[in-house]
């Protein structure tokens, strides 16, 4: 009996270590991290190759700072999405650009997932590089998923006349699937919505145990970790996004979190767990 139990534990450990072993075999553009309690988070790069961010997108960054950090040729960054798996539950955080060369669906396929296997989509905000992949030919890509976004984000885009066609398409195509939340609400899979304002009206981060998915709090990590006050031209409210950036990074450090960022340099995680 005891031997059987030990061998069962051995098998479990073997399965668990398979998880980290698969990291070695993951192709470029895909990277998984194991989380407590048997969950796994996987970054999927949405672009076929990595692309640095131009320093021109960061007006407050001085030439001296750029030079001192060795960033004259651009800042290492990426564009992607994250998948959280726990048991049979599958959550997707943002959906990439949905351009003809987008790699999100290939990444899901690599994980053994079809779009219809995604149970939840948690949107950080509604820029095109985060929601373009939600739709294809006017139809929902994630037809079985509940789609979460913050109420301030939902409302904010309604007011952006002339710049909100894609957001309005999302609202219409996913009308029966969208669930808006207020910050502090409890969301599926034990996820907590964290207010992360500044980039867009209702930009959200999502926290679950030691994982925090931070969306677009940083587009050029090397520059913005050197000086939190440097915002991107993409940031709707540069001062508010700077404040949010500092607060969330400090929270991640204090609480020893794994930060996952849609534009972080590959593999798109900053790990404060140890
Ligand atoms: Zn973005």
Boltz pocket constraint, residues with backbone or C-beta under 6 A from the ligand:
constraints:
  - pocket:
      binder: B
      contacts: [[A, 127], [A, 129], [A, 130], [A, 216], [A, 262], [A, 263]]
      max_distance: 6.0
